[in-house]
Amino acid sequence: GLLQYHIPKQAVNKLVSFQCTPARDDGIIGEGRTTMGQDRVRPGSPKLISLQLLGSAIEGCMIQVDKKYWGGDEGASKLQWFLTRPDGAQREIKGATGLTYLIHSEDIDSLLCVSCEPIRIDGAKGPAAVSQLIGPVLPAPPTCDLLQLCGRYVEGGCLSFKAVYRGGEKGACIYEWIRISPSGKEHNLSNGEILNLASEDVGCRIELVFTPVRKDGLSGTPWHVLSDVIKDAEPVGLNLAIPGCCEDVEVVPEKSYFGGCEGSGGYTWFRLQNKLEGPGLPEYAQVLADSMIYIPRLEDVGSYLALRWVPTRKDGKKGEPLIACGSYPVAPAPPAVHKVAIQEVSAGFFMGEGQYYGGLEGKSKFSWYTQSPDGVMCLISGATSKIYRVTDNEYTCQLIFGYTPIREDGVVGKTVLSEPSSIIFPELPRLQKLVLNGKTVEGEILTALEVLPQSDAQLCTWEKYKKDVKYRWLRSSVPGIADLFEPLPLQRGCSYKVRSEDIGFCMRCECVVTDVFGRSVEPISITTSPIAPGFPKVEKLEIEGRGYHTNLYAVRGIYSGGKEGKSSIQWFRAMAGSPDLIPIPGEVGRMYEANVDDVGYRLVAVYTPVRDDGVEGSPVSASTEPIAVEPEVAKEVKQKLEFGAVKFEALRDRDRSPMKVQQQQGLGSLERRVLDVNRKRVKVVKPGSKTSFPNTEIRGTYSPPFHVEVFRSDQHRLKIVIDSENEVDLMVQTRHVRDIVVLVIRGLAQRFNSTPLNLLLKM
């Protein structure tokens, strides 16, 4: 709507037209009319209206050109950056022809500017313009524009880094290499510019911490870069060597491994006759072991050892095998001997022994010594072999064996002595067996007999060194079972008389032989079958008593033959010098009370043993000396016999009943009598009274069948028998009186009438 038009750049190369539409002030519009210019619009001369630099003059910053162009469409205007040094020298910055410029460290302390030559699109050039100077350029804070690791993340590799420093003149920057384990634990490794990866780094990550430092010491912010996980290298054996080898000394190969964590490698030891020359093993190589460490044996002495090693990683990956051979043959160990000892191989023979060590054994030397009880050691002359036979001189001493090892090449080792042997003694006197002589029957005597070995050594031992032989008798604890035995006290002899208490039990005899050195062997024994009861018999039968007619006599004897049953005893009287026995009626007990009838006779007891099963043994008898009168009675009798006549007071039982006498009180039916005896006759007189004269009731001589009877059941009673029709029972006050009466009558009959004693008794 203007009458003037400012032609813009967009109108260049275009035609300009003007259109006018008339309008009256009252608003009526007339017909419009257009006028077209004759020429196209041409561009103006190229020039720069303004040129300036935008940005901070600091190292590392980007400076940008801000310009305004005029003169048609701008073509490839030319830009050039200039650097003005502090000394005023100005120079072009090569390659700096863009609209932007990155300030470098070389630009510090300099001024920057840019020149621009405007160029139209059709190539027309305008006048060049130069911007104002900016600066001087200041250094930036120390920093790192780029940090990256270089190298392979493999064990044995070398890591370096690439860092782009910015921030003034570079100073002593700080580098820190850190190992980070899978657990996150950190371990500082190095401060150098490179890092050699070791086996310890396998499985971990490596971190580099780069701290930029300017020359003036100012530090920037640390930069971090982290590697990938370090991987294992391929397993490789770097070297393998075998040190000097000696018998029985373990050989540890010298080797170096590379390639991750080493696993259980494959080792194979070989024995070679000759030193290995080529890279491979000969066919005759003998396999010895498959372990890393090898201990050479005696068989290896003089040979070479070779080792084949297959390096193996922990995950089982194997590398190329290596083979090494020792520089020298296996040397023998110094000659030595171990476990030197003495062993008794047989009676009186000892053998020294020891384990030789140190190559092949040569002619080793042996020696023997004796050690006395007080510790003095003496060499046995001439004893130079491994076997030694003791003599009598070595008894009670100890033997010592000496072993001097000598190697095959003559090298002599140290003499080693054995521990002293036990004290040397001859063979113990032994028994081949023990036998019993005698029957295993009660009452029999068992006798132990020794059966000696018939070897010369044993016969010599028994002859020279036997001291004594001791016996012990034992009885089984349970009848009939030869299991447990109980010793019998005081039974220490070689013979034993079987007793009744042994019946049914087993007997054992133990024999122990002791030599003069106080040694004894284990007891040797023999056991019997169960003891059988013997034939019933009585031994050592005797009659005990004082020998007077008033004494009590008892039968004593030792019964044997099983358990005693109802054995029988019978008492007899016997005249001195006569074999005839007169039985005493009713006397069948072990005790017998003598009476006046026994005076002048021997008392004989006949004992018939009877076993409890009814078996009867042979009767055995025992007798006393002739029974004598009790001294006091004998004294009175002697006095009365010397007088030749004597009277006794007596009583007569009219009923002749002993029971009645006992039942009646006082005298009852008893009447006084006078017994008048002399050398020729005996008479019983009834004394006279006021109404009667004395009366002779019985009278007779001592001629047979005259005799006097006494009664065992009543010691006050006696009977005088003249013949079968004339007899009288009398009672006296005491047994003492009765015995005197009987002895006086019998004495008078024997002394003055020669009547035999046996006729004066009722037999």
Secondary structure, DSSP 8 states (H G I E B T S, - for coil): --S-----GGGTTSEEEEEE--B-TTS-B---EEEEEEEE------EEEEEEEES--BTT-EEEEEEEEESSSB---EEEEEEE-TTS-EEE-TT--SSEEE--GGGBT-EEEEEEE-BBTTS-B---EE---B--BB---SEEEEEEEES--BTT-EEEEEEEEESSSB---EEEEEEE-TT--EEEEE-SS-EE--GGGTTSEEEEEEE-BBTTS-B---EEEEEEE-B----EEEEEE----BTTS-B--EEEEESSSB---EEEEEEESS---SSS--TT-EEEE-SSSB---GGGBTSEEEEEEE-BBTTS-B---EEEE-SS-BB----EEEEEEEEEEETTEEEEEEEEESSSB-S-EEEEEEE-TTS-EEE-TT--SSEEE--GGGTTSEEEEEEE-BBTTS-B---EE----S---------SEEEEES-SBTT-EEEEEEE---SHHHHHHHHHHEEEEEEEEEEEEETTEEEEEEE-TT--SSEEE--GGGBTS-EEEEEEEEETTS-B---EEEE---BB----EEEEEEEES-SBTTSEEEEEEEEESSSB-S-EEEEEEEETT----EE-TT--SSEEE--GGGBTEEEEEEEE-BBTTS-B---EEEE-S-BB--HHHHHHHHHHHHHSEEEEEEEEESS--HHHHHHSSTTTTEEEEEEEEESSEEEEEE---SS---EEEEEEES-TT-EEEEETTEEEEEEEESSSS-EEEEE-S-HHHHHHHHHHHHHHHHHHH---GGGSS--
